[in-house]
């Protein structure tokens, strides 16, 4: 099955929230993206997290204290990967 065929991967993707970027200094990253690249600050909970956007694109900035910065347990990662692989088969 390919992406172009009915029932392909396009049916699996329901939406897209944003891209997570892990950084050591969320405030500094916010300043860089907003001041130099024209992003808009959407939300921040310093020092752990912030969201900046450019048009419809959202960039989720996670610092060392954010829950998104913790490594994912391998059991969960393998289970999710197996579930995704079975949907694509």
N, C-alpha and C positions, 0 to 999 in steps of 0.2 A: 504494500500500500504506500502511495506517495502522498505528499501534501496536496498535490493537484487533484487527486482522485476524491470522489465523494466518500465521506467517512474518514478522511485523512486527518492530519494533525490540526487543521484549521477548526475542526469541530471541538477539539480538546481545549483550546485557548479561549476562555470566556471573557477575559479582560486583562488589563495591565495596569498595575498601581504605580509602579516606579522602580527605579534602580537604586539599590543600596550601595553606598560607598563607605568603607570603614576608614576612619581617620583618627589620628592621635589628638587633634585639637579641633573640635567642632566649631568653636567661635572663629578661629582663623580661617577655616574652610568656608564658613558662611561669608565672611568678609571678602574672601577671594572671589567666590562665585557671584556675589551681588555687586561688588565694586568693579571688578575687572571683566566679567563675562556677561553682565546684564541680567542675571537671574533675579527672581523676586523671592523674598523671604516669606514662606507660607506659615511656618510654625517652628518654634524652638523651645527646647527644654534643656538648657545648658546645665552642665557640660556634656550631657550624654547624647543628645539627639537634636536634629533640626531637619526641616524639609525646605528645599528651595526649588523653584520651578522656572522653566523657560518655555513659554507657550503651553502645550499640553504635557510636556515632559516634566516629571517630578524626580528629583534626586534626594534620596533619604541619606542623610549624613549621620553615621553612628560613631560615637566615641567609645573610649575604653569602658565606661560605666553603663553603656546601653545593653539591653537584653540581646539585641541583634549582633552584638560583638562577641558573644560567647560561642564557643565551638558547638556544633550540633553533634549529639551522640551518634556514633556509628550505626547503632541498631535502627534508629529512626531514619537516618540517611539511606541505609540499605533498603529499608521497607518502602520508603517513598520512591526510590529509584526503581525497585521491582514493580511497584504499582504503576508507575509511569510507563515502564517498558511493556507491561502487559496491555496497556491501553493502545500502544503504538504497534503492537504485533498484529 
